[in-house]
Amino acid sequence: MDDPGISGGGEAPGAEGPQVAAALRERPEWQRLEDQLTWYGQRSRHCRRWHKRLRLLQVVFAATIPVLSMADSPLFRWLTAVLGASIAVLEAIEQINQFGPLWIQYRGTAEHLKHEKFLLLAGAGPYRDLERAEALRLLAERVEERVSSEHARWVRAAEKSVASLKEDKPL
C-alpha cells in the first residue's frame, strides 16, 4: 500500500503522522465511524449503569425483607410489603427497557467497530493492499452493514415486545 494515510507506513495503529490523521478525520467515512463508536459506547455505558443499579436495588430490597419481617411492628410489615412490591416494579423496569441485553449488544457493536477502525489503520484484514479511497469505501460499507443489522435487530426486539404486550392485554 503506497498511501500511509491508512496503514501508517507499516507503523502501529494510530501512529500515522499528524497530517494524515487530520486528513483522515475530515473524511465522512471516518466521521461516521467515530460517531457510531461514540454512540454505541455511550449507550452501552448507560444500559450497564441502569442494569447494575436496578439489580443492586433488587438485591438490597430482597435482603432487607427477612430482617424487617423479624420485627413485630405494623410499620415494618408495611415496609416489608413495599419492598417486595418494589422488587417486582424494578424487575418490570428492567424487562421493559432490556438494559442488560442492550448493554451486551451495544458493547459488542462498539467492539466490532473498534476492530474495523484498527484494521483500517493497520492496513490489515480486508483493508490490506487497498488504496486509501477504496479502503475508506470498504470501511463505510462495513460500518453501515453493522449499524443496519444492529438496527434491524432492535426493530425485531421492539416488535416482539409490543406483540407480547398485546397478548398480555386483558380484553
C-alpha positions in Angstrom: 0.0 0.0 0.0 1.6 3.2 -1.1 -0.6 5.6 0.9 0.5 6.0 4.5 -2.9 7.5 5.2 -4.4 4.2 6.0 -1.6 1.9 7.2 0.6 4.4 8.8 3.5 3.2 6.6 3.8 -0.1 8.5 3.7 1.5 11.9 1.4 0.6 14.7 -2.2 1.5 14.5 -2.8 5.2 15.4 0.9 6.0 14.7 0.1 7.9 11.5 1.5 11.3 11.1 -0.4 14.4 12.2 -1.2 15.5 8.6 -2.5 12.1 7.7 -4.5 11.9 10.9 -6.0 15.3 10.2 -6.8 14.3 6.6 -8.4 11.1 7.8 -10.5 12.9 10.4 -12.0 15.1 7.7 -13.4 12.2 5.7 -17.1 11.5 6.1 -16.4 7.7 6.3 -14.1 8.2 9.3 -16.5 10.7 10.9 -19.4 8.2 10.7 -17.2 5.5 12.3 -16.2 7.8 15.1 -19.8 9.0 15.5 -21.1 5.4 15.8 -18.3 4.4 18.1 -19.2 7.2 20.4 -22.9 6.5 20.3 -22.6 2.7 21.0 -20.1 3.3 23.7 -22.3 5.9 25.5 -25.4 3.7 25.1 -23.6 0.7 26.4 -22.4 2.5 29.5 -25.9 3.9 30.0 -27.5 0.5 29.8 -24.8 -1.1 32.0 -25.3 1.5 34.7 -29.1 1.1 34.8 -28.9 -2.7 34.7 -26.5 -2.8 37.6 -28.4 -0.1 39.6 -31.7 -2.0 39.2 -30.2 -5.3 40.1 -28.4 -3.9 43.1 -31.6 -2.3 44.4 -33.4 -5.6 44.0 -30.8 -7.5 46.0 -30.7 -4.9 48.8 -34.5 -4.9 49.0 -34.7 -8.7 49.0 -32.0 -8.9 51.7 -33.8 -6.3 53.8 -37.2 -8.1 53.7 -36.2 -11.1 56.0 -34.6 -8.7 58.5 -37.7 -6.5 58.7 -40.0 -9.4 58.9 -38.4 -10.3 62.2 -39.8 -7.1 63.8 -43.3 -7.3 65.1 -44.5 -3.9 64.2 -47.2 -2.7 61.7 -44.7 -0.2 60.2 -42.2 -3.0 59.4 -44.9 -5.2 57.9 -45.9 -2.3 55.6 -42.3 -1.6 54.8 -41.7 -5.3 54.0 -44.7 -5.2 51.7 -43.5 -2.0 50.0 -40.0 -3.5 49.5 -41.5 -6.7 48.0 -43.6 -4.7 45.6 -40.6 -2.5 44.7 -38.7 -5.6 43.7 -41.4 -6.5 41.2 -41.5 -2.9 39.8 -37.7 -2.9 39.4 -37.8 -6.2 37.6 -40.6 -4.8 35.3 -38.5 -1.7 34.5 -35.5 -4.0 33.6 -37.6 -6.2 31.4 -39.4 -3.4 29.6 -36.2 -1.4 28.9 -34.0 -4.5 28.4 -30.9 -2.8 29.9 -28.9 -6.0 30.4 -29.3 -7.4 26.9 -28.9 -4.0 25.3 -25.7 -3.4 27.3 -24.2 -6.5 25.9 -25.5 -5.9 22.4 -24.3 -2.3 22.2 -20.9 -3.2 23.7 -20.5 -5.9 21.1 -21.2 -3.5 18.3 -18.8 -0.9 19.7 -16.1 -3.5 19.9 -16.8 -4.6 16.4 -16.5 -1.0 15.2 -13.2 -0.6 17.1 -11.9 -3.7 15.4 -12.8 -2.2 12.0 -11.0 1.0 12.9 -7.8 -0.7 13.9 -7.8 -3.0 10.9 -8.2 0.1 8.7 -5.4 2.0 10.4 -3.1 -1.1 10.2 -4.0 -1.8 6.6 -4.8 -5.3 7.7 -7.6 -7.8 7.0 -10.0 -6.6 4.3 -8.1 -3.3 4.0 -4.8 -4.9 3.1 -3.2 -3.6 -0.1 -6.1 -1.2 -0.8 -5.7 2.4 -1.9 -7.0 5.0 0.5 -10.2 5.7 -1.4 -11.0 2.0 -1.8 -10.2 1.3 1.9 -12.5 4.1 3.1 -15.3 3.0 0.7 -15.0 -0.5 2.2 -14.9 0.9 5.7 -18.2 2.8 5.0 -19.8 -0.3 3.7 -18.8 -2.4 6.6 -19.8 0.2 9.2 -23.2 0.7 7.6 -23.7 -3.0 7.3 -23.0 -3.5 11.1 -25.2 -0.5 12.1 -28.0 -1.6 9.8 -28.0 -5.1 11.2 -28.0 -3.7 14.7 -31.0 -1.5 13.8 -32.8 -4.5 12.3 -32.2 -6.5 15.5 -33.5 -3.6 17.6 -36.7 -3.3 15.5 -37.3 -7.1 15.8 -36.9 -6.9 19.5 -39.2 -3.9 19.8 -41.9 -5.6 17.6 -41.6 -8.7 19.7 -42.0 -6.7 22.9 -45.1 -4.9 21.5 -46.6 -8.1 20.4 -46.1 -9.7 23.8 -47.7 -6.6 25.5 -50.7 -7.0 23.2 -51.0 -10.7 24.1 -50.9 -9.9 27.8 -53.5 -7.2 27.5 -56.9 -8.1 29.0 -59.9 -7.9 26.8 
